[in-house]
Amino acid sequence: MDSAASNKGGRTLRARTNAWCPLCFASFSHQNDLEHHVAACLWFMDASTRKKKAKTDITQAPISLSLDPSKSSPSALSSSPTKLHASPTTPPKQKRQSPMKQQPEPVENWNVPECPVFRPTPEEFSQPLVYISKIRQEAERYGICRIIPPSLAPTIQSCVDPDTFTFRTKVQNVHQFKNRNNGPSEVFSSSICIQLAKRGINIIDDYPQMEGRDLDLYNLFLSVVRRGGYMAVTEHGIWGSVAHDLRLSDSSREALIKLQTCYHQFLHFYEASLREKVLQHTFMGQAAMGREAEEGEGERKRGRGMMGTMGGDHEGPPQTIEDAMIRYMKHEVDNTNFVTDDEADEFGFYDGGKEYTVNSFKRMADAFASKWFPTMPTTPLYTYAPSGSQGEAPSTPPSSSSSATTSTSPLSTPTHNYSSVLPSPPTSTSLYNTPTLSPLDLSLPPSPSPSPTSIESEFWRIIEASEESVQVQYGSDIDVTKHGSGFPMTPAPSSSSVSPSNSNWNLNHFPRMEGSVLRTIPASIVGVTSPMMYVGMLFSSFCWHTEDNYLYSINYLHHGANKMWYGIPASASEQFEEVMKRSMPQLFERHPDLLHMLVTMISPGTLKANGVSVCRTLQHPGEFVITFPQAYHAGFSHGFTVGEAVNFAPADWLPFGAQSIEHYRNIPRSGVFSHEQLVMMLASSSLAPEIAAWVLPELMRIKYEETRERMEFTDLGTGYLKIGAAPTMGTDPPQCKICEYDCYLSSVSCICGAHVVCLRHAKDLCTCPMSMRTLTLHVHMPHLDKTIDRIRSHLSTPNTPTTTTTTTLIDSHPPSTQIPSSPIPSLAYPSSPMSTPNHRA
């Protein structure tokens, strides 16, 4: 049958065609509809040139469009976006950024100082806790320090097989570390999800992904529209350019087809509807705004929303239909605020990662980094070479200075003798070996690689601007007891063999070596008494936080690229917290313990501008970073990295542990172990004098606080008294329902069967009379008094046997055995070291 026209039942059927409007590319199946639509579009354009707007910032521009039938297909039109020529009598306005969209200050202008960098001699390096005690007074003023060992640790190739070591990653949305879910990418994606749901398509549970990361629908839409739209990109076969904009490493035909399919399935409908909507707002809206301008300033302000973004104060008039579409979309995004109850998504972290081996993760990480920095060199992955036994330290250590030194060299110039490229596997199996560089290690990259400063600047630009979706994966908190460690998992050296042996820096031994109070804890606590591995990629981050219970931590970088660290000393922690709360008041209102979630970043430049003492350092493979008690720290990887970390606690940590518990009770939050339980276990053991000197004042403080709170409880009214047994170490004490405090010494309950609380919250337990409360004593005061007297007697006894380690620690920390007469003996801790190692600036 002729497709032109036919007469059936007295009704004329309209001719069917396949044509597009040359102005907005709307598709029409009938020629008559197309003609009427084009006429309407032209009328709107003519109206826009006739009407002069008063008191507006939007320049009216006549629009010249060709209606050549040869250009009636989207492929012909989209390849050359439609121009909207500005009037020659109206000079174009200079673009300027909105204050909210300004680029962050360059990191070179922050002037953030370097933390101390120490180089111990082989003799100093042989006793880790003694050495850390020696440098503590200097280093804790910065919160963190970097230690360069006199010789290399055994590289990870002897302990971890990169093809069998598997782990599951967490997903990090780097752009949400500060601005959360109000970024344009998240708002746009949420809007698209809602619109798709109305069309019967649910992508929330099966969100489109490319290369293991959520597809950035916002930047995908921008990239396609800037190139003329879906039809133009498809016609000209430039999906590879779109993939490049999204920094996708896979540009194979299959990957590009998948990208095209995702756009067609999830975004093409939005593009088509937006084209028609833009024409209506662009031309009819301008005429309406002209009328509003004549009627009054207030009406003009209410009506300028869309037009303000399409040609207002900050930008000139749209030059193409696509430009107008992008401005319209951004206007909708800027005026939409989606709030989510999902904490994981809100904070930019969620367990949506994949399972990798070290080898497969490195390939993915290198491909990702090359898209951001094409000239970034990649470190060759080590070859697994397990050793049958662990050798002794070299009999003749590499030459080193006679004392520990510090350095504050620029970040871009490492001051140690290690190559930025990892050395080849050592020929010896000893724990620390002299590096042997292969010819490949000495070769220069073909083009300049990105400087640490440029990587750092890009990282903070992503966080501060939050205009693009940057999603990375991080293999964090990998339990070495289940997966394996980068250090030999051999038995810890006994106290009799504590003579200079570099094996003491093996992180599997660190928490329980002589002088660490954590050795009293019988149970294994992952990350505290046993290390955790961390496998990262470019921009994998650890956000601002302190260690659990304000413990020390030691971090070793086994392999890969460098890692940036930032530190804030304990003395500036309260000031830091105030700046964070002022920066994100609503977020802190919803989550008072936000700083303990490791989900928040704020730049060192902002902190320094607000008077917070902050420092930084660049850790290279083969180096240690120490964080001190109550020191906030954060950082990120400059590429593929494999690191390992664990907590430890010399005796000087005890007062910080007490402060952490008090802080946790106000949040509320529980510690990883009971502080009072640990102190009592220490007091019941055979203590070295340098540990006893710290335990005694802490016991006095615990006794004072417990006595005062028991007296306050009895003053509330007569209740029941129950004698209980103290929980043994490894058994969790009852926990206060209100503040999550571990009730090791005593607890309060009620006959009604309500939850257990601490003495401090006895009144808040339930609505029953106080006379129905029961006080359970787990530790009796006579027992506490006897323990205090025994330690005091032990410290006053002359000629107390000590080991070499003990003698050295006492020399560095002269213990104070005098207990003040004040009822609050919290100031009777041993003094700080009397001397510090020599250092140079």
C-alpha positions in Angstrom: 0.0 0.0 0.0 1.2 3.5 -0.8 2.7 5.1 2.3 1.8 8.6 1.2 -1.9 8.6 1.9 -5.0 6.5 1.8 -8.7 7.0 2.4 -10.5 4.4 4.5 -13.8 5.0 6.1 -13.9 8.6 5.0 -10.7 9.5 7.1 -7.4 10.5 5.6 -4.4 8.8 7.1 -1.4 11.0 7.6 1.8 10.2 5.9 4.3 8.3 8.1 7.9 9.4 7.9 11.1 9.2 10.0 12.3 12.7 10.6 13.8 14.9 13.2 13.3 18.6 14.1 16.4 20.5 13.0 16.2 22.7 16.1 15.8 20.3 19.0 16.2 16.9 17.2 12.8 15.7 18.5 11.7 12.6 16.5 8.4 12.5 14.6 6.7 9.7 12.7 4.4 12.1 10.7 5.5 14.9 8.4 2.6 17.1 9.5 3.6 16.9 13.2 7.2 17.8 12.2 6.1 20.8 10.2 3.9 22.2 13.0 6.7 21.6 15.6 9.3 23.4 13.5 7.0 26.3 12.9 6.4 26.6 16.7 10.2 26.5 17.3 10.8 29.3 14.8 8.0 31.4 16.3 9.6 31.1 19.8 12.9 32.2 18.3 11.4 35.2 16.5 9.6 36.2 19.7 12.9 36.1 21.7 14.5 38.5 19.3 11.6 41.0 19.3 11.2 41.2 23.1 13.8 43.4 24.9 14.3 42.5 28.5 14.7 45.2 31.1 17.0 45.0 34.1 18.2 41.5 33.4 21.6 40.0 33.0 20.7 37.7 30.1 21.7 38.9 26.6 19.0 38.4 24.0 20.4 36.9 20.8 18.9 36.3 17.4 19.3 32.7 16.4 20.2 31.6 12.9 19.3 28.0 12.1 19.5 26.3 8.8 16.4 24.3 7.7 18.2 22.7 4.8 16.4 19.3 4.2 19.8 17.7 3.8 20.5 18.4 7.4 17.2 17.0 8.8 18.9 13.9 10.3 20.4 13.9 13.7 23.7 12.6 12.4 24.1 15.6 10.2 23.0 18.1 12.8 24.6 16.7 15.9 28.0 16.6 14.3 28.0 20.4 14.3 26.1 21.6 17.4 23.5 24.2 16.6 24.9 27.7 17.1 23.0 30.5 18.9 24.9 33.6 17.7 25.1 36.5 20.1 24.2 40.0 18.9 27.3 41.8 17.7 26.3 44.9 19.6 26.4 43.1 22.9 30.0 42.2 24.1 30.2 38.7 25.6 30.5 38.7 29.4 33.6 37.4 31.0 33.0 34.1 32.8 33.8 34.0 36.5 33.4 31.1 38.9 30.8 31.0 41.6 32.3 31.2 45.0 31.1 27.7 45.7 32.9 26.4 42.7 36.3 28.0 43.2 39.3 25.7 42.9 41.0 24.9 46.1 44.2 26.7 47.0 47.3 25.0 45.6 49.1 22.7 48.1 52.3 24.6 47.4 50.7 27.6 49.2 49.8 25.7 52.3 53.3 25.7 53.8 52.5 22.7 55.9 55.7 21.6 57.7 57.4 18.2 57.4 57.2 15.8 60.4 60.6 14.6 61.8 62.4 11.9 59.9 64.7 9.7 61.9 67.6 7.5 60.8 68.6 5.2 63.7 72.0 3.5 63.8 72.0 -0.3 63.7 72.6 -0.4 67.4 69.7 2.0 68.1 67.5 0.1 65.6 68.0 -3.2 67.5 65.6 -2.2 70.3 62.5 -0.7 68.9 60.6 0.5 72.0 63.8 1.9 73.6 64.4 3.9 70.4 60.9 5.1 70.1 61.0 6.2 73.7 64.2 8.1 72.9 62.7 10.1 70.1 59.2 10.5 71.7 59.7 14.0 73.1 60.7 15.4 69.7 58.3 13.4 67.5 55.1 13.6 69.5 55.0 17.4 69.1 54.1 16.6 65.4 51.8 13.6 66.0 53.6 11.4 63.5 57.2 10.7 62.5 59.0 8.7 59.8 61.8 6.2 60.5 64.2 5.1 57.8 65.8 1.8 58.9 69.6 1.4 58.4 68.9 -1.6 56.2 66.0 -3.0 54.2 63.4 -5.3 55.6 62.7 -8.5 53.7 60.5 -7.6 50.9 57.1 -9.1 50.7 58.1 -11.5 48.0 59.3 -14.0 50.6 56.0 -14.1 52.5 53.0 -13.3 50.2 52.3 -15.0 46.9 50.7 -12.3 44.7 48.7 -14.8 42.7 47.1 -16.6 45.7 46.8 -13.9 48.4 43.1 -12.9 48.0 41.2 -10.2 49.7 37.9 -8.3 49.3 38.0 -4.6 48.8 35.8 -1.7 50.0 34.6 1.0 47.7 35.6 4.6 48.4 33.8 7.6 46.8 36.7 10.1 47.2 34.5 13.0 46.2 32.2 12.4 49.2 34.9 12.5 51.9 33.9 16.1 52.6 30.8 17.1 50.7 28.8 13.9 51.1 25.7 13.3 49.0 25.0 16.8 47.9 27.5 16.7 45.1 26.2 17.0 41.5 27.1 13.5 40.5 25.1 11.9 43.4 22.1 14.3 43.0 21.9 13.6 39.2 22.2 9.9 39.7 19.5 9.9 42.3 17.2 11.9 40.1 17.8 9.5 37.2 17.1 6.5 39.4 13.8 8.0 40.5 12.8 8.8 36.9 13.8 5.3 35.8 11.7 3.8 38.6 8.7 5.6 37.4 9.3 4.0 34.0 9.4 0.6 35.6 13.3 0.3 35.6 15.0 -0.3 38.9 18.8 0.2 38.9 19.3 0.8 42.6 19.9 -2.9 43.4 21.8 -3.5 40.2 23.6 -0.2 39.5 25.5 -0.1 36.2 29.3 -0.6 36.6 32.3 -0.3 34.5 35.7 -1.8 35.5 34.4 -2.7 38.9 33.3 0.9 39.7 29.9 2.5 39.7 29.3 4.2 36.3 29.4 8.0 36.7 26.1 8.8 35.0 26.6 12.6 35.6 29.9 12.9 33.7 28.8 10.3 31.1 25.8 12.5 30.3 28.0 15.7 30.1 30.5 14.0 27.9 27.9 12.7 25.4 25.9 15.9 25.3 29.0 18.1 24.8 29.7 16.0 21.7 26.2 16.6 20.2 24.2 13.9 21.9 23.7 10.1 21.7 22.9 10.1 17.9 26.0 12.2 17.0 28.4 10.2 19.2 27.1 6.9 17.8 27.1 8.2 14.2 30.7 9.4 14.4 31.9 6.4 16.5 33.5 8.5 19.2 32.5 6.5 22.3 36.2 6.0 22.8 36.5 9.7 23.6 33.6 9.4 26.0 35.4 6.5 27.7 38.6 8.7 27.9 36.6 11.5 29.6 35.4 9.0 32.2 39.0 7.7 32.7 38.1 4.2 31.8 41.1 2.1 31.0 39.3 -0.5 28.8 38.7 0.9 25.3 38.0 -2.4 23.6 35.0 -2.7 21.3 33.1 -4.8 23.9 33.7 -2.1 26.6 32.5 0.7 24.3 29.4 -1.2 23.3 28.6 -1.7 27.0 29.1 2.0 27.6 26.9 2.9 24.7 24.2 0.4 25.9 24.2 1.9 29.4 23.7 5.4 28.0 20.9 4.3 25.7 19.2 2.3 28.5 19.5 4.8 31.3 20.1 8.3 29.9 18.9 8.6 26.4 15.3 9.1 27.5 16.5 12.0 29.7 18.4 13.6 26.8 15.4 13.4 24.5 13.1 15.0 27.0 15.6 17.6 28.0 16.0 18.9 24.4 12.3 19.8 24.1 12.3 21.3 27.7 15.3 23.4 26.9 13.7 25.1 23.9 10.6 26.0 25.9 12.6 27.4 28.8 15.1 29.1 26.6 12.7 31.1 24.4 9.4 31.2 26.2 11.2 31.7 29.5 13.1 34.7 28.2 9.9 36.4 27.0 8.2 35.8 30.3 11.2 37.2 32.2 11.0 40.3 30.1 7.5 40.8 31.4 8.5 40.1 34.9 11.3 42.6 34.8 8.8 45.3 33.8 6.4 44.3 36.6 8.9 44.5 39.4 12.2 43.4 40.8 10.7 40.8 43.2 8.9 39.0 40.5 12.0 39.0 38.3 14.0 37.3 41.1 11.4 34.7 41.5 11.3 34.0 37.8 15.0 34.0 36.9 15.9 30.6 38.3 16.4 28.7 35.1 17.4 31.6 33.0 20.0 32.7 35.6 21.9 29.5 35.0 21.5 29.7 31.2 22.9 33.2 30.8 22.9 35.0 34.1 25.5 36.8 36.3 28.3 34.3 35.9 28.1 33.1 32.2 27.1 34.5 28.8 24.1 33.2 26.8 24.2 29.6 25.7 25.9 29.2 22.4 24.4 25.8 21.4 21.4 23.7 22.2 23.7 21.3 23.9 25.2 24.1 26.0 21.6 25.1 27.1 20.8 21.5 28.0 23.9 21.2 30.2 23.0 24.5 32.0 19.5 23.4 32.5 20.5 20.0 33.9 23.1 21.7 36.3 20.4 24.1 37.4 18.1 21.2 38.3 21.0 19.5 40.1 21.9 22.6 42.1 18.3 23.0 43.3 17.8 19.4 44.4 18.8 17.9 47.7 18.6 14.2 48.2 19.0 12.9 51.8 19.7 9.3 52.4 19.4 7.3 55.6 22.1 4.8 54.4 25.1 5.7 56.4 27.4 3.7 54.2 26.4 5.6 51.1 26.3 8.9 52.9 29.9 8.5 54.1 31.3 7.4 50.7 32.2 4.0 51.9 30.5 0.7 51.3 31.3 -3.0 51.0 30.6 -3.1 47.3 34.1 -4.1 46.3 35.3 -7.2 44.6 37.6 -10.1 45.4 41.2 -9.6 44.1 44.6 -11.2 44.3 47.5 -8.8 44.8 48.4 -9.3 41.1 44.9 -8.6 39.7 44.5 -5.6 42.0 47.7 -4.2 40.8 46.7 -4.5 37.1 43.5 -2.7 37.9 45.2 0.0 40.0 47.9 0.7 37.4 45.3 1.1 34.6 43.3 3.5 36.8 46.4 5.6 37.7 47.5 5.8 34.0 44.2 7.5 33.2 44.8 10.3 35.7 48.6 10.5 35.1 49.6 9.0 31.8 53.3 9.4 32.6 53.1 7.8 36.0 55.7 5.0 36.1 54.5 1.6 37.4 56.5 -0.5 39.9 57.1 -4.0 38.6 55.4 -6.5 40.8 57.7 -8.7 42.8 58.2 -12.4 42.1 57.2 -14.7 44.8 60.3 -16.4 46.3 59.5 -18.1 49.6 62.4 -18.7 51.9 62.8 -21.8 54.0 64.2 -20.1 57.1 64.7 -16.7 58.5 68.4 -15.7 58.7 70.1 -13.6 61.2 70.8 -9.9 60.8 74.0 -9.1 58.8 77.0 -9.3 61.0 78.3 -6.1 59.6 75.4 -3.7 59.2 75.4 -1.0 56.5 77.3 2.1 57.6 75.1 4.7 59.3 75.5 7.8 61.4 76.4 7.3 65.0 73.1 8.6 66.3 69.6 9.1 65.2 69.0 12.0 63.0 65.9 13.9 61.7 65.3 15.4 58.3 62.7 17.7 56.9 63.5 17.5 53.3 61.0 18.5 50.5 58.4 15.9 49.6 59.5 15.7 46.0 63.1 14.8 46.9 63.6 11.7 49.0 66.5 12.1 51.3 67.4 8.5 51.9 69.3 6.2 49.6 66.4 4.1 48.5 65.3 4.3 44.9 61.7 5.3 44.2 61.5 2.1 42.2 61.7 -1.0 44.5 65.0 -2.8 44.6 65.3 -6.3 43.2 64.7 -9.2 45.6 67.6 -9.5 48.2 70.0 -12.3 47.7 70.0 -13.0 51.5 67.1 -14.2 53.6 67.9 -12.1 56.6 65.2 -9.8 58.0 66.9 -6.6 56.8 69.2 -6.6 53.8 71.2 -4.1 51.8 69.3 -3.3 48.6 70.7 -4.6 45.3 69.5 -2.6 42.4 69.0 -4.1 39.0 69.9 -2.2 35.8 66.1 -1.6 35.2 65.8 0.2 38.5 68.3 2.8 37.4 66.7 3.6 34.1 64.8 6.9 33.7 61.2 7.0 32.6 60.7 8.1 29.0 58.9 11.3 30.1 58.6 13.2 33.4 56.5 11.4 35.9 53.9 13.4 38.0 55.4 15.0 41.1 54.1 14.1 44.5 52.8 17.7 44.7 50.8 17.3 41.5 49.2 14.1 42.8 48.5 15.7 46.1 46.9 18.7 44.4 44.6 16.5 42.3 43.5 14.5 45.3 42.4 17.6 47.3 40.9 19.2 44.1 38.6 16.1 43.9 37.6 16.4 47.5 37.1 20.1 47.7 35.4 20.6 44.4 33.3 17.4 44.5 32.1 18.0 41.0 33.0 14.6 39.6 32.5 11.0 40.8 35.8 9.4 41.7 35.5 5.9 43.0 38.4 3.7 44.1 38.8 0.4 45.8 40.8 -0.3 49.0 41.8 -3.6 50.5 41.8 -2.4 54.1 41.9 -4.2 57.4 43.0 -7.5 56.0 43.5 -9.9 59.0 47.0 -11.4 58.7 46.0 -14.3 60.9 43.7 -15.4 58.1 45.4 -14.1 55.0 49.1 -13.9 55.8 51.6 -11.2 56.7 54.2 -9.4 54.7 56.6 -10.2 57.6 57.7 -13.7 58.5 55.1 -15.1 61.0 57.8 -16.7 63.2 57.7 -17.0 67.0 58.5 -13.8 68.8 62.0 -13.6 70.2 62.2 -14.5 73.9 63.3 -12.0 76.5 66.6 -13.9 76.8 67.3 -13.3 73.1 66.5 -9.7 73.1 70.1 -8.8 72.3 70.4 -6.6 69.2 68.2 -8.3 66.6 66.5 -6.6 63.8 63.6 -9.1 63.9 62.1 -7.0 66.7 60.7 -4.7 63.9 58.7 -7.5 62.6 55.1 -6.2 63.1 53.9 -9.6 64.2 56.1 -9.3 67.3 55.7 -5.6 68.0 52.6 -5.4 70.2 53.9 -8.1 72.6 57.6 -7.4 72.9 59.1 -6.6 76.2 58.1 -3.1 77.4 54.6 -3.2 75.7 51.7 -3.3 78.1 49.6 -5.0 75.4 51.5 -8.3 76.0 49.2 -8.7 79.0 46.2 -9.2 76.8 45.9 -13.0 76.2 43.3 -12.8 73.4 44.2 -11.7 69.8 42.6 -8.4 68.8 42.9 -7.9 65.0 44.8 -4.7 64.3 45.7 -4.2 68.0 47.7 -7.3 69.0 48.0 -8.7 65.4 48.7 -6.6 62.3 46.5 -5.9 59.4 47.4 -5.6 55.7 46.4 -2.7 53.4 46.4 -2.9 49.6 45.6 0.4 48.0 45.5 2.2 44.7 45.8 5.8 43.6 43.6 8.0 45.9 42.8 5.1 48.3 42.5 6.9 51.6 42.4 6.6 55.3 40.5 9.6 56.7 41.2 11.7 59.8 41.1 9.5 62.9 42.9 8.6 66.1 43.8 5.0 66.9 41.5 3.0 69.1 42.0 3.7 72.8 44.5 6.4 71.7 47.2 3.7 71.1 50.4 4.1 69.3 50.6 2.6 65.8 53.5 1.6 63.5 53.0 1.4 59.8 55.3 -0.2 57.3 55.2 0.2 53.5 56.2 -3.1 51.9 55.8 -2.4 48.2 54.6 -0.1 45.5 54.2 3.7 45.2 54.6 6.3 47.9 52.0 7.1 50.6 51.2 10.6 51.8 50.6 11.1 55.6 49.2 14.0 57.5 49.5 14.3 61.3 48.1 16.5 64.1 49.6 16.3 67.6 47.6 15.4 70.7 48.0 18.9 72.0 46.0 20.2 69.0 43.3 17.5 68.9 40.6 19.5 70.6 41.2 22.4 68.2 41.1 20.1 65.3 37.8 18.7 66.4 36.3 22.2 66.8 37.3 23.1 63.2 35.8 19.9 61.9 32.5 20.5 63.7 32.3 24.0 62.4 32.9 22.8 58.9 30.2 20.1 59.0 27.7 21.0 61.8 24.7 19.1 60.4 26.8 15.9 59.9 28.1 16.0 63.4 24.6 16.6 64.8 23.5 13.3 63.2 26.7 11.4 64.0 28.5 12.7 67.2 31.1 10.0 66.8 31.9 11.0 63.2 35.6 11.4 63.7 35.8 7.7 64.8 34.3 6.4 61.6 37.3 7.1 59.4 35.0 8.8 56.8 35.8 12.5 56.8 38.5 14.5 55.2 39.4 18.2 55.4 42.5 19.6 53.8 45.7 20.5 55.8 45.5 23.9 54.2 42.1 24.6 55.8 43.3 23.3 59.1 46.5 25.4 59.0 44.4 28.5 58.1 42.3 27.9 61.2 45.4 27.7 63.4 45.6 23.9 63.8 49.1 22.5 64.1 49.4 20.0 61.2 52.3 18.3 59.4 52.9 15.9 56.5 55.4 13.4 55.2 55.8 11.2 52.2 56.4 7.5 53.1 58.5 5.5 50.7 58.6 1.7 50.4 60.9 0.2 53.1 60.1 3.0 55.7 58.1 3.1 58.9 55.6 5.7 60.1 54.8 6.0 63.8 51.6 7.7 65.1 51.6 8.8 68.7 48.7 8.6 71.2 45.7 10.9 70.5 47.3 12.1 67.3 44.9 12.5 64.5 46.3 11.3 61.2 45.1 10.8 57.6 46.6 10.1 54.2 46.3 8.5 50.8 48.2 6.3 48.3 50.0 7.7 45.3 49.4 4.5 43.4 49.4 0.8 44.0 50.7 0.1 47.6 51.0 -2.8 50.0 51.4 -1.9 53.6 51.0 -3.3 57.1 50.2 -1.8 60.4 49.6 -2.7 64.1 49.1 -0.9 67.4 51.5 -1.0 70.4 51.6 0.6 73.8 54.6 1.4 75.9 53.9 2.2 79.5 53.8 6.0 78.7 50.6 5.3 76.8 48.6 4.6 80.0 47.4 8.2 80.8 46.3 8.5 77.2 44.3 5.3 77.5 42.5 6.8 80.4 41.6 9.9 78.5 40.3 7.9 75.6 37.8 6.0 77.8 36.6 9.3 79.3 36.2 10.7 75.7 34.3 7.6 74.6 31.8 7.8 77.4 30.7 11.2 76.2 30.1 10.1 72.6 29.2 7.2 73.5 31.5 4.5 72.2 33.2 1.5 73.6 36.9 0.9 73.6 38.5 -2.2 72.1 39.4 -3.4 75.6 38.7 -2.4 79.2 41.3 0.0 80.3 40.8 -0.7 84.0 41.0 -4.4 83.3 44.3 -4.0 81.6 45.7 -1.9 84.4 44.7 -4.4 87.0 46.2 -7.2 85.0 49.4 -5.3 84.7 49.4 -4.6 88.4 49.0 -8.3 89.2 51.9 -9.3 87.0 55.6 -9.1 87.6 56.3 -5.5 86.6 59.6 -4.0 85.5 60.2 -0.7 87.3 59.7 1.5 84.2 56.2 0.0 83.8 55.4 0.1 87.5 56.2 3.8 87.6 53.4 4.4 85.1 50.9 1.8 86.5 51.0 3.2 90.1 49.6 6.7 89.4 47.0 5.2 87.1 45.9 2.8 89.8 45.6 5.7 92.2 43.5 7.6 89.8 41.2 4.6 89.2 40.8 4.1 93.0 39.9 7.8 93.5 37.3 7.8 90.7 35.7 4.5 91.8 35.6 5.6 95.5 33.9 8.9 94.7 31.3 7.3 92.4 30.4 4.6 94.9 29.9 7.2 97.6 27.7 9.2 95.3 25.6 6.1 94.6 25.0 5.4 98.3 24.0 9.0 98.7 21.1 8.5 96.2 19.3 6.1 98.5 19.5 2.7 100.1 19.8 -0.1 97.6 21.1 -3.7 97.4 24.8 -4.6 97.5 26.1 -7.7 95.7 29.6 -9.1 95.8 30.7 -10.4 92.4 33.9 -11.6 90.8 36.1 -9.5 88.5 36.0 -10.7 84.9 39.2 -12.3 83.8 41.3 -10.9 81.0 39.8 -12.1 77.7 36.3 -12.0 79.2 34.3 -8.9 78.4 33.0 -7.0 81.4 29.3 -5.9 81.5 28.8 -2.8 79.4 26.9 0.3 80.4 23.8 0.6 78.3 24.0 4.4 78.2 27.7 5.3 77.7 29.1 1.8 76.6 31.7 1.9 79.4 33.2 -1.4 80.4 32.0 -1.9 84.0 35.0 -3.9 85.2 35.1 -2.5 88.8 31.4 -2.3 89.5 28.0 -2.2 87.8 24.4 -1.2 88.7 21.3 -3.2 87.8 17.6 -3.2 88.9 15.2 -5.8 90.1 12.9 -4.9 87.2 15.5 -6.6 84.9 16.6 -3.4 83.1 20.0 -3.2 81.5 23.2 -2.8 83.3 24.7 0.6 83.7 27.8 2.2 85.3 27.8 4.1 88.5 27.7 7.4 86.7 24.4 6.5 85.1 22.7 4.7 88.0 19.9 7.3 88.1 19.2 6.9 84.4 18.8 3.1 84.4 15.0 2.9 84.7 12.0 4.6 86.4 12.0 2.4 89.5 12.9 3.9 92.9 16.6 4.0 93.7 16.0 1.6 96.5 15.5 -1.2 94.0 18.9 -0.7 92.4 21.6 -3.3 93.0 25.3 -2.4 93.1 27.6 -5.3 92.1 31.2 -4.9 93.2 33.5 -6.8 90.9 36.7 -5.5 92.5 36.9 -4.8 96.2 38.6 -1.7 97.6 40.8 -3.7 100.1 42.2 -5.7 97.1 42.9 -2.5 95.2 44.6 -1.0 98.3 46.8 -4.1 98.6 47.8 -3.9 94.9 48.8 -0.2 95.2 50.8 -0.9 98.4 52.6 -3.8 96.7 53.6 -1.7 93.7 54.7 1.2 95.9 56.9 -1.2 97.9 58.3 -2.7 94.7 59.4 0.7 93.4 61.0 1.7 96.7 63.0 -1.5 96.9 66.6 -0.9 96.0 68.5 -3.1 93.5 65.5 -4.2 91.6 66.6 -6.7 89.0 66.3 -5.2 85.5 67.1 -6.3 82.0 69.1 -4.3 79.5 65.9 -3.0 78.0 64.6 -1.9 81.4 67.8 -0.1 82.3 67.7 1.8 79.0 64.1 2.8 79.4 64.7 4.0 83.0 67.5 6.1 81.7 65.2 7.7 79.1 62.2 8.0 81.5 63.3 8.6 85.0 60.3 7.2 87.0 58.6 9.2 89.7 57.6 7.1 92.7 56.3 10.0 94.7 52.5 10.1 94.9 51.1 13.6 95.6 48.9 14.2 98.6 46.1 15.5 96.2 43.1 13.2 96.1 43.4 13.2 92.3 46.8 11.6 91.5 46.5 12.0 87.8 49.7 14.2 87.5 52.1 11.7 89.1 53.2 10.0 85.9 56.8 9.7 85.1 58.3 12.8 83.4 59.1 13.1 79.8 62.6 12.0 78.5 65.4 14.1 79.9 67.3 14.0 76.6 66.5 13.5 72.9 68.6 12.3 70.0 70.6 14.7 68.0 68.9 16.0 65.0 69.4 18.4 62.2 66.8 20.5 60.3 
